[in-house]
Amino acid sequence: MTTADSATAQRVVVMGGSSGIGEATATLFAAAQAEVIITGRTQDKIDAALTRIGGKSTGYRMDATDRAEIAAFFAQSGPVDHLVIAVSGAAGSGVFADLNLDDLESGFTQKFWPQVRILKAALPHLNPTGSVTLITAASARAAFAGTAGLAAINGALQAMVPPLAVELAPIRINAVSPGVIDTPWWDRIPDDQRRNLFDGLAATTPVGRVGHPEELARAVHSLATNGFITGVVLDVTGGANLPTGR
């Protein structure tokens, strides 16, 4: 294999691949015959995800907030053709006047710093014709009350994509920026409240619904396997981020 135009027979690492968008992405790559390695914090969740993912998939238990564990992973990872960084956290949201800044700091600790540290640690192991795809969030460029902290975390990651694409070339650096996606990230909200929230958001979204992890996975796969795309932040929001004129 001389180019990164196909995932077939390539090695793909999905950080945060034991659930949600990460798992769906790993599943899609595995279906394309790639060798897929997922990471997660809990061995039971990794094992269950591997059963669902199938194909040539393996798992590695790792806390993405732990620098030593990141280093240990890459010390044994071997070469990587495509790296997907889907690690995240829920801290940092809330009305700004009431926002606990320790929670905002925790949000950076759970998402921003792990993604940056993973990317930096991965550099010596990345195929020069390969790719890195960050999973950020549409809050980075939205203007919804209660999301200023999330906007800061995800906006910081997205702002890095274009300069990194230039600096790290020929490795390609992109990001997928999801809107509201029905994943376990929302499980902290009671079922009835979550359904009402999704219904309300769907009513203001051009496609009329929230998204599915598989739709994000297809976006990640497209960016990773198209060797002529770099420096892009791809919004996958169902049009929720579009101006409506209202």
Secondary structure by P-SEA (a helix, b strand, c coil): cccccccccbbbbbccccccaaaaaaaaaaaaccbbbbbcccaaaaaaaaaaaccbbbbbbcccccaaaaaaaaaccccccbbbbcccccccccccccccaaaaaaaaaacaaaaaaaaaaaccccccccbbbbbbcccccccccccaaaaaaaaaaaaacaaaaaaaccbbbbbbbbccccccccccccaaaaaaaaaaaaaaccccccccaaaaaaaaaaaaaccccccccccccccccccccc
